[in-house]
Amino acid sequence: MVTMQRTCQMPALPALLCTATLCISSAAGADSPVNNYPTVARVEFVQECIATHGGKLENLYQCSCAIDRIANALSYDEFVEASTYAKYSTLPGEGGGIFRDSDTAKQMAKRYRETQAEAYRSCGLSG
């Protein structure tokens, strides 16, 4: 039996399903970072981030958020290069000079530190 209510609602059903599909697909795409980093690099960053912030597993979501923010700002190659300069710029002696003395090294380390600090701030982490 077809009632007036069913007749009025039937044309709205396809439009409703289409709208729901668009909302779901755009929401799923909004969470994806611009640059896709290898899983191993993401895991290493998150583990190091958790350890830096007290080793508390509760920081998992904030650290995951931070690597996503960094992936939005730097390509994977830029991330590797800049984080390497930042990490090894404190090495003493002649060997560390490669990572700290050139203008490129200083710029890349600074860029990484600024990007990381902004990612931490926006994800609710300190330092």
Phi, psi and omega in degrees: 000127180260121179260168180297322181296316179296321180297321180287328184276335185300315179294336181282337183299310178299321179295320179296315179296319179296316179297317179297319179296317179296319179296316181294315182291325178287327177292321179293322180287335182292333182276344183281132177291161181296314182256133181266111178271152174300148182303319181300317180296319178297314181297315179300316180297314182296318178297316179295320179297314179299315180298320180294330183258037172096002178070020182270126180297339179296344177275003181305313183290320178294319180291324175295320176299317182297317180292328175295319178296318178295320179295335175284335184263329185231140171293167181298318179298319177296319179300312181297312182295310184294318180292328177294314177299316182295318184291319186261003180292345179266002178295134179280164171079191185294321180299323179283345181301326179301324185268354184228339191270328183282158178297321178299316180299315180296317181294316181293317179296318179296316180299315180296314181298320178293317179296317179295316180298318178294320178297316178299313180300313184289343180256006175084024177250152176261154173061000000 
